[in-house]
Amino acid sequence: MKKGYSPPLQVVGFIATKKGDPERGPMVRIRPDDAVERLIENGELAWVYGPRRNELATIIVDPAVPRGSVIVRDISGVAPSEIVRIIRVELRKSGSIEPR
């Protein structure tokens, strides 16, 4: 697998939370086989590259998500039916975050 390999994924669901909700913040639900293809594990941080913006989000591996699709929560600049790319985060020795 090439470094930075990330086939496109279609957003099939968007969850927007509001102040006071028990679970908030950027999150992506992805199928186990799609996660393995991107070398991403459950609970890891990943870059979400959307059509208008890039953002860090927590990954949740969920077998109920359709293949080649994702469900996102609280990610600005992404809407249902749009295409995104998910890239694993690599930590540098200095502690800074960069895309793989």
N, C-alpha and C positions, 0 to 999 in steps of 0.2 A: 504494500500500500504506500502511495506517495505521501510525503509530508504535506500536510494541509489539505488532504483529500476530503472533500465534503460535498457529496451530491445534494442537490436541492431538495427541500422538503416543503410541502404545502401546509399552510395553516388551516386547520379544519375547525378550530374552536378558539374562542377568546374569552377569558374570564377576567372581568374587571372587579376589583375589590374597592371597598370604601373604608374610611377611617372607622375603627372599632371592630372590623372583621378580625377573627382570631388568626387567620393565616393570610398574610399579605406579602407583596414583593414579587419581583420578576421570577418566573418559574416556567419551565418547559417540560411537558409530558411527551415522551418519545417511546416507541416500541423497543423491546430488548434487542432485536436484530439490527435495527437502525442505529442504536446506541453502540453496539459492538463494532459496527462498520466504521464508526467515528472514534473508536477507542475511548468512549465516555462511559462512566459508571454512575450508578444511582447516587444522588447527593452531591456530585461534583459541580463546580462552576464551569460554565462554557460561555463563549461569545455567541450571541445571536446576531447575525448580519441580515438585516431587513432591507427593504427598498429605500427607506428614508433615514435609517439610524442603526447604530450598533449598540448592543447593551449586554452586560453580564447577567446571567440568570442561573438559577439552580436547576439541575436536571433531575427529573423524576422518571424512572423507567416504569412504563405501564403497558402490559400486553394488550390492553383493550383499545389502544390507539391504532388506527388503520396504518398499514405499511406505507411508508413514504410520506407520512403526515405527522404533524405535531399539534398539540393544544398548548396555547400560551396563556400566561396570567400576568397582568400588569406590565406588559412590554410596550412602551410607546413606539409609534411609527410602524406598527404591524397590525394588519387587519385580516379577518378570515378570507380565505382563497388566495392570499398572497404567498409568494415563494420566499423562504428564508434558508440560510445556511447556518449550521451549528458547528462551531470549532472549539475543540478542547483547549482549556487554558493551561499554559505551562508557567510555573513559577520559576523566576530567576533566583540565583543565590542571594541576591540583594533583597529578595522578597517582593519585587515588583511583578506585575501580571502582564503577560503578553499572549497573543494568539499563538497557537502551535505552528 
